[in-house]
Amino acid sequence: MEEKPRKDFEGVSGKGQVDGDQLPCFAKRNYVFMLLGVCLIGLGFGIMSMETAAYGLGFLGLVLGPVIVLLGFSIQFLAIFYRS
């Protein structure tokens, strides 16, 4: 009985080259969510830097900015795991 050669990695040829018939990792919607997340992270850091209180200890630097940054990272997490 002859054994078939085992293919551990579908779509990869013997020299480590990827075949052309593979699907992309993410859909367009995922990339849009990722861009939105990056923009929110940048906006949050921008808001934190606009704080006028001493050492950034006001509302913008301690509450609003970090919440927006956390929201941006949450959207990044969802964008990576979202499947349509």
N, C-alpha and C positions, 0 to 999 in steps of 0.2 A: 504494500500500500504506500503510495507516494504522498508525501506531505506537501501542502502548498506553502509557498513562502509567506511569512507573516508580515502584514503591513501594520506597523504601530501608528504611523502618522498618515492619515488619509490626505491625499492631495499634495504630498511632498515626494519628489522624485529622489532617486538614489544619491544625488550630489547636493542635497539640501536646498534645491530650488523648488519654489512653490508653483504648482500647476495653475494655469489661467482660469480654470472653471470653478474656483472657490467663491463663496459669497463674502461680501465685506463684513467686517466685525460688527459695525454699528450701522443703523439706518440713519437717514437724514434727520429724523426727529430727535435721535439721541445727540447728534452733533449740535442741533439747535439748543437743546437743554444744557449741553456742556458749555456752549457760548454764553447762555444766560447765567449759568452758575459762575463762570469766570467774571462776567460783568458785575454781578452782585458782590462777589468777593472784593473786587477792586473798588466798588462803590462804598462798601463797608469800611475798608481801610482809608479811603478818602474822607469819609465822614469822621472817623476817629482822628485823623490828622487836622481837621478843621476846628477841633475843640479849642476854645479860647480860655477855659479855666486853667488854673495853675496845674501843671503836670498832667493834663488831660483828665482831671478828676470830675468832670461835669457829666451831664446827661448824655451828650453825644459820644464822649470817649468811653464811658463805662457801660452804657445801656444800648443805645441805638446802633452804633457801629458794630459792636460784637454780635448783636442779634442778626444784623444783615449779613455779616460774614458767616455766621453759623447757618443761616438760610441758604447762602450760596453753596457752602459745602454739602448741605443736605441735597440740594438740587443736583450737584455733581454726582453724589452717590446714587441717586435715583436714575440719572441719565445713563450711568454705566450699567445698571441692572435692569433697565426697562426693556421689555421685549414686546413688539406689536404682534 
